[in-house]
Amino acid sequence: MLLALWLNASASAGPVTHYYTVTVDYSLTWLWVEARFTHPVDSIAARSKNAAKYLLDVRGCDEDPGIRLRNRRMMLPADGIRCLNYTVDLKRVANEFRESSDLSSNNIVASPAYWLWRPELFGNAQIQVDFRLPENMQVSVPWQEADRSINRYVLSHSPESAYSPAIFGQFDYREIEVPGAILRVSLLDVEADINNDAIFDFVQATATDVSLAYGRFPNPSPQVMVVPISNSRSSEPVTFGRVVRDGGETVELFINAEEPLKNLLGDWKATHEFSHLMLPYLRSEYHWISEGFAQYYQNVLLTRAGEYDDEYAWQKLYAGYERGRKSRPELSPNAAAAGAARSARMKVYWSGAALALMADVTLRERSGGEESLDSVLGRFQECCLPSQKVWTGPEFFARLDSLATEPVFMPLYHRYADTAGFPDTSEVLGRLGLRVSDDQVTIRRKAELQELRKDILRTYAPVAQWRGQLATN
């Protein structure tokens, strides 16, 4: 009742801001939070169901208000309070980070999911967070920067796809410029001897790949966390990556600490993860769309950047489509994603890539090259990214159609999304001039859509030259 009354009273008001001060001790052991609420609050919650076990002390700012914990929710008096203090065991929270053993003692990763207890952020409500840190220590969070010079950030409503990282301590933080964006990149401190400059070059190059779609990076200021790990743990240059949408957008990259820059640049995973930011966060049953578009673009963009040649890129796309075709043929893309079956993983990862190719070719062909998947996604970025909501597949495709000259995405969705099997790419590949024999792709010299095919993968010479220079340095 208290929340409903407040929502009605503030419906036409400006932004509602709660004020948090977060203090971290010099040994990165404790974290103290003072939360001052704009209106009386009768409960707050943490994202993790395990957050309560890391609480050391909770009390009102003026008196003990009688606080009860119920799972991940903190129940306050029915008439609400305006100020609260609590203490968190930061050292134990940091152990939740799966790669914590690789980090030096100078920095930790402690997700706000375990230590940020807050009201629900409805509508235009937000939280201003001021960090108080020991001398020579830094913080990195995915939230919007209000004033980095005093460690002030603003958190508002967003999708909650996973637990975002908050980094505390001494690490290499740099702001890296790419077309249309400033990346806030944190390279965590590890025991291994690594070339920091080369790793930042790698991040800049792979993020720049994504600008080759429509001329700019899709998010103007994302958080990027790079964690070097020992090469004894993996033989791949980039061992793992993911995008987290939680209070903002974060790209996490785990890299082999001892790989040369040339090998890092040749790995597709970072380009794949950055490509995800061209789409909003889609509900889990539609992840075949977001994963598929990223699969399509990782190959297209690495070719435009000069890392792949045309035939190699088409070979990788064809091979991926074949893996998708053979994966659980009795399931539709929607059923495969909703079921979360590991045996359907290739269907999830490649069904959307097939639709991305079909849409791209259709847009280019009917417009005489004036429109493309690139240009439609560019218009979507202008209107809708970064997005604070969770989208369905039909919502996303319908919005793309509204930005295109004629509908193409929803017709493809209606044809394939709930149809068992895999979208048949053989016709479009043939028209592009791709011949397949014994699963090997060759490019025919003459084909109906040969110029369109060349345009999809056309190399951007300045970017390719720059990447080549980086690889040889």
N, C-alpha and C positions, 0 to 999 in steps of 0.2 A: 504493500500500500504506500509506504514512504517513497519508494522509487517511482511508482506510477504518478503520485502527486507532483513530485519534482519534475518528471518528464513533461507533464502537461503544462506546468508553470513556465518551463524553459523552452518550449517548442519553438517559439519565435525569437528566442534570444540569440546572442552571438556565441562564439565558441566557449565551452565550459572547460576550464583548465584546473586539474588537480596538481599540487606541487609536491614533488618528492626530492629529498636530499639523500644521496647515497654516499656513505663514507667508508673507505677501505683502509685497513691498517697497513703499515709498512711491510709486514711479513706475508701479506696476502692470505691471512688466516681468518679474519673476521670481516663482516660487512654489516654496517648499521644503517637502517633506513628510518627517516622521519617522513611520514606521509601527512600532508595537510590537504583536506578535501574542501572543495568549493561549497559543497552542500553536505548536510548530515548523511552519513553512509551507514547502513545497517549490516552490510557484509562485504567482504572482499575475497578474492580467490587467486590462487596460483594455477598455472597451466598444468604442472606435473602433479600427479596424485601422490608422489613421494615428497613433495615440498615440505610437508609438516615435520618430517623427521630431521630436517636441517635447521629448524627454528630453535634458537636458544633462549629467547626471551621476547615477550610481547606485552605491551602495556599502553595505556592511554597517555597522552602528553601531560595531562593534568592530574588524573586519578585513574585507579583501576576500574575500567568500565565493565568488567565481567565478560571476558572473551572466551568463547568455546570454539574448538576446532572440530569440523565435521568433514572428513576426507580432505579434499583440497580447498575447502572453503572455511573462512574465518568468520564466525557468527558474532556480531557486535550487538549492543543493546538495541531494542526495537525502535527507539526514538533516534538512533544514529549517533555517531560521533564525528567530529571534524578533524581530529588529530590523533595519530597513532605512531608509536615507536616500536621497532622490532629489530632483533639481532639474528644474523644467519651465520652458520659455520661454513665459511667460504671454501676452506680447504677441502672439506668433505664433498661439497657441491662439485668442486673441480674434478673429483675422481669419477664423476659421471661421464666426463668427456672421454671417449673411447681411446684417443691417442695420447692421453695425459702422460703416459710413461715416456713418450718420445720428447717431451718438452723439457727445457731447462727450468731451473727453479725461479728464473726471472719473470716468467709469465704463466698465466693459467687461463683456461677457458671455462667459464661458469655461466651456463645459460640462464637468462632471466626466468625461464619456466620454473626454476627451482627457488628463486629468491625474490621475485617481484610479485608481491601480493597487491592486487589492485581492484577497483570497481570495474564493472563491465563498461566498455567504451561505446555507448550508443550514440548514433547520430554524429554530431560535431564535437563530442567530448574528447578530451585529450589529456595527457599527462606530461608535464614538464619535469624533466629529471636533471638535477644538478649533481655532478659527481665531485666529491672531495677526495683527492688522491694525495698520497705521499709525494714528496719531491722526486722528480725524474721518473715518475710512473705515468702511464697512459691508459686510456680506455678506448675500446672500439665496440660500437653497437650498430645495429642496422637502422636505428631510428633516425628521423630527420634531424640534421644539425641545425640548432638555433644559434649557437655561438661556441665553436670548438675551442676558442682561446680560454674559455672558462668551463669547458666540459659540460655544456648545456645541450640537451637533446629533447625532442618532442616525440611522444609516442601516441599514435591514434589507432583507430580500428583498422584491421587488416586481416587477410586470410591467415590461417594458422596451420600451415602444411606440415611443420616439424618444429623442433626447438631451435630457435636462433642462437648464435653464439654471442656472448659478451666476453671480450678479451681484456684482461687486466695485466699490467706489469710493464716490463721493458721488452719491446719488440720493435721491429723495423716497420714504421708506418709511413706511407707515402701516398700522396694524391697524384694520380696518374691521369693525364688528359688523353682522351680518345674523341673522335668526332661526336659532338653532341653531349658529352658527359665528362664528369670528373669521377674516376673510380677511387673509393676510399680503401686502399689495399693495406692489409696487415700481414706481414711475413713473420710467423712465430719464431721465437728463438729456440734453437735445438742445440744439442751437444755437438752435432757434426759440423765440420768446416765446410761452408757452402758459399757460393758466389751470389750474394744478394742482388747485385745489379743485373745479372743474367736472368734471375727469376722474375724481377720486375719487368724486364724486357719481354719475357715470355707472356706475362699477363697482359701487357699493353698490346702485343701483337695479336694474341688470340681474341681479345676484346675488339680490336680494330677489325678483325674478320667480320664480325657481326654488322659493323657499319657498312659493309659492302652490299647489304641487302637494299637499304633505302637511304643511305648517306649519313646515318647517325646511329648512335647506340640507343637502345630503347628506354633505358632508365637513366636519368640525368645524374644520379649519385648513389649507386649501390655500394654496399659493403662487400669486400672480397677478402676472404681469409685463406691464406696459403700455409699449409702445414707440410714441411719437409719431413720425410721419414727415411729410415735406413733402407738401402737397396737390398739388404738381406731379406726384407719382407715381401718384395715384389720385383719382378723383372721388367715391369712396364714403366715408362717415363712418368705418366700421370696415373697414379694407382686408383684414384677414386675422385669423383666430383658429384656435387648435387647443388640444387637451388633450394633455398629455404625462404618461404614467404611468411614472415612472422614479425610484425611491427615494422616491416620494410622488406627489402629484398637482399638476400645474401647469396653469393656464390662461394661455395667451399671447394677448395682444390687441395688434394693430398698428392704430393709429388715425390718422386724418387730424388733424394737430396744430392746424389752424386752423378746424375745424368747430365751430359752436356746440353747446352741450349739447343743445338741442332736437333737432338732427339726429342726434347720437349716440344719444339715447334712442329714436329712431325706427328705428334699424338693428337687424335681427334677429340679427346674427352673435354678439354677446356672449351673448344669452339662449340661443342654440343651443349654444354651447360650454359654458356653465355647466350646461345640461340634460344634457350627456353624463355628468356626475358622478352622475346618478341610476342609472346602470348601471355594472357592473364592466367591466373591459377584456375584450373578446371577441376571440377569434382572428380573423385577417384575413378568413377565408371567411365569417364571420358579421357583418361590419361593416354589412351591410344592416339588421341589427336595431338596432344602436346608432345608426347614422346616421338610420334611420327614426324611432325613438322621439324623437330630438332634433328632427327636422323637425316631427313632430306637436306636441311640447310647445312649440316656439318660437312657434307660432301660437296655441295654447291659452293659454299664459301671457301673451303680449303682449296678448291680449284681456282676460284677467282683470285685468291691470295697467292697463287703460284705454287702451292705445296703439292697438289695433285695435277697430273695431266688429264685431259678429257677422257681418254679411254679408261684410265684407272678409276676415275670417279664413276663413270657409267657401269663399270664392272662391279664396284662396291654397291651401287644402288641395285643393280640386277640381283646380285647375290643376296642382298638383304630382302628383296621382294620374294625370292625363292624360299628363304628361311621362313618368312611370314606365311607364304602359301602352304608350306608343309606343316605348319604349327597348328594343331587342333582344328582340322578343316571342318569339324562339325559345329564350331562356335562362330558366332558373329563377332565383329570388333567390340561392340558394347558388352556382349556376354563375356568375352575373354577378359576385358578390363575389370568388369564388375566381379567376376569370379576369382580374380587374383591367383589363378593357377600358374605355378612356375612353368608347367609344360606349355602354356600359351604365351609365354613371354615374348617370343619373336612375332607373334601375331599382334600383340600390343605395341611393340616397338616399330613395326613396319607397315601396319594398315594405314596409319595416318600419313606415312611417307608416300604411299601410293596415291592417296587422295591429294597430297600436296603437289605431286608431279602432274596429275591430271588437271587440277585447278590451274596450275601455272601455265601449262600448255594451252588450255582453253582460253584463258585470259589473254595470252599473247597472240594466239591465232586470230581470234575474233576482233581484236583491236588493232591488228597490223603492227603489233609491238609497242603500242602506246600504253598498254596496261599489262600488269603482271602480278604474280603473287607478291613480289617485292613492293610494288606501288600500293596495293590494297592493304598490306600489313603496315606500310608507312602511314597511311591515312588512319588506320586503327590506332597506331601509336599516338598520333596527334590528338585523337579524341578521348582515348580511353586508358592510356598507360602512364605510370604504374596504376594498377587498379586495386581498390580497397575491398573488392568483393570476390566471392567465389562464383565462377560462371559454370553453366552447363554447356555441353557441346553444342546443342541447338542454338542457345543464346549467342554463343561466340560466332558460329557460322552465319546466323541470321544477320548479325551486326556486320560481318564482312560483306555479305551480299548487299547490305544497304550502302556500303562504301564503294561497291563495284558498279560498273555501267549496267550490267545485267546479272541476275542471280547465277551463281555457279556452285556455291558451297552447299547450300541446303539441298539442291537436286542430287549432289553426290552423297550427302548424308542420308537422304531418304533411300537412295539406291543401295547403299552398302552397309550402313551402321548396324542394322539389325538383320542382315543377310548372312547366313552361314557361309563360310569360305573366306576367300581373300579377293580384294579388288583386282580384276584382270588388267595388268599393265602391258600385255603383249602388243596390243594394237598401237598404243601410243608410243611405245619403244620402237616399233617397226616404222611408224611414220616419221620418227625422229632420225631414222637411218641407222639403227643399231641392229646388227646381225648377231644371233646367238647360235653357237655350235659347240656341243659338248660343254655347256655352261660357261663358255668363254665369249666375251663380248668383243666385237670388232665394229668399227665405224665405217659405214659405206660412204664412198666419195660423193654420191648423189642420192638425195632423198627428198621427199615431199617437204619436210619441215627442217631441212638442214640448217638454214639460216637461224631459225628459231632455236634449234639445238645449240648452235654456237653462242647465241646471245645469253642463254641460261648460264653457261659456264665461262663467259668471256673473262679473261684475266685482266685485273687492274694492275697495269705495269708498275706504277710507283710503289704500290704495296708489295708486290712480288719482289721488286728489287730491294726494298728495305728489309723484308724478311730474309732474303738471300744474304744481305750484308750482316745481319744479326747472326745468322747460322755460321758464318765463316770467321766471325770475330773471336 
